[in-house]
Amino acid sequence: MTPEPLPDTGPQTRATDLRLAGEWLTMHDLAGTRPTPLLANRLAVRRRARLAAQIIPAVLIIASALAAASAFGGPPPHRPLPLLALTALVAGLLLAQSLLDRWVRRVDQRAGATLSRRATHLIQPGWRAVLGRPYAAFAAATSAGTMALAASALALPDPTLRQPAVVLLIALLGATAITAMQLRHLLRHPVVAQDEESLTADVIMRVEDARELTTPSVQWSLPMVLLFGTAPGWWGAAAVANVVLGMAACIALRVRTPPSATVARRAMSTR
């Protein structure tokens, strides 16, 4: 970033955050860029937001398992209360994710207000620049495959599988909605940049977060937690194949696609 120092963001900026910011810049081929308090604060908030966001899918998986467990508590018909409770929880998790995104957006807006000048050529990266076609196709295929598993379990004539299958479908729809909300936030929250290097750092953070969101840990975990071992053998084999093929595709994407820093520079060069 420019030799001109950015305004300090306050006593919250710690030496540890500045050190971590320097390591982050080095890791992304920006070793010649000076870590500023502004960047350190943004990265620190990003780490906290990621940690909080990881709690949301964990709560969803646990709640789904508890809702599905009621299906084995006695013979059908089953009470709809667990399904209603899970639906309400999904709505609450969507609200929690919305509040978390709003917090990050406000931090970025306050950071932008402290800049003495903004980047000359501001960009608002679109989904092709931030996520890319391969990752978008992978996310869509993973979601479609897992939804097909849930639909096939729901179509089975065994009534003891019906409620767990409905639970799986509700949880998958909730997980998809949460991911879509996070991606919308990444694409729409304001760019915070004063020069070319800080603009590159901003785009890199978006690309990294988008790639992290497309890792379908919830979509792989939910079928195993809710129905594996109780559904027919062919369904279990299909669930395992879904995870194995998904992991192979995810590894291939990570290996074959350019690093986030390269993607960010390409996005800036075509603006």
Rosetta blueprint (number, residue, H / E / L):
1 M L
2 T L
3 P L
4 E L
5 P L
6 L L
7 P L
8 D L
9 T L
10 G L
11 P L
12 Q L
13 T L
14 R L
15 A H
16 T H
17 D H
18 L H
19 R H
20 L H
21 A H
22 G H
23 E H
24 W H
25 L H
26 T H
27 M H
28 H L
29 D L
30 L L
31 A L
32 G L
33 T L
34 R L
35 P L
36 T L
37 P H
38 L H
39 L H
40 A H
41 N H
42 R H
43 L H
44 A H
45 V H
46 R H
47 R H
48 R H
49 A H
50 R H
51 L H
52 A H
53 A H
54 Q H
55 I H
56 I H
57 P H
58 A H
59 V H
60 L H
61 I H
62 I H
63 A H
64 S H
65 A H
66 L H
67 A H
68 A H
69 A H
70 S H
71 A H
72 F H
73 G L
74 G L
75 P L
76 P L
77 P L
78 H L
79 R L
80 P L
81 L H
82 P H
83 L H
84 L H
85 A H
86 L H
87 T H
88 A H
89 L H
90 V H
91 A H
92 G H
93 L H
94 L H
95 L H
96 A H
97 Q H
98 S H
99 L H
100 L H
101 D H
102 R H
103 W H
104 V H
105 R H
106 R H
107 V H
108 D H
109 Q H
110 R H
111 A H
112 G H
113 A H
114 T L
115 L L
116 S L
117 R L
118 R L
119 A L
120 T L
121 H L
122 L L
123 I L
124 Q L
125 P L
126 G L
127 W H
128 R H
129 A H
130 V H
131 L L
132 G L
133 R H
134 P H
135 Y H
136 A H
137 A H
138 F H
139 A H
140 A H
141 A H
142 T H
143 S H
144 A H
145 G H
146 T H
147 M H
148 A H
149 L H
150 A H
151 A H
152 S H
153 A H
154 L H
155 A L
156 L L
157 P L
158 D L
159 P H
160 T H
161 L H
162 R H
163 Q H
164 P H
165 A H
166 V H
167 V H
168 L H
169 L H
170 I H
171 A H
172 L H
173 L H
174 G H
175 A H
176 T H
177 A H
178 I H
179 T H
180 A H
181 M H
182 Q H
183 L H
184 R H
185 H H
186 L H
187 L H
188 R H
189 H L
190 P L
191 V L
192 V L
193 A L
194 Q L
195 D L
196 E H
197 E H
198 S H
199 L H
200 T H
201 A H
202 D H
203 V H
204 I H
205 M H
206 R H
207 V H
208 E H
209 D H
210 A H
211 R H
212 E H
213 L H
214 T L
215 T L
216 P L
217 S H
218 V H
219 Q H
220 W H
221 S H
222 L H
223 P H
224 M H
225 V H
226 L H
227 L L
228 F L
229 G L
230 T L
231 A L
232 P L
233 G H
234 W H
235 W H
236 G H
237 A H
238 A H
239 A H
240 V H
241 A H
242 N H
243 V H
244 V H
245 L H
246 G H
247 M H
248 A H
249 A H
250 C H
251 I H
252 A H
253 L H
254 R H
255 V H
256 R H
257 T L
258 P L
259 P L
260 S H
261 A H
262 T H
263 V H
264 A H
265 R H
266 R H
267 A H
268 M H
269 S H
270 T L
271 R L
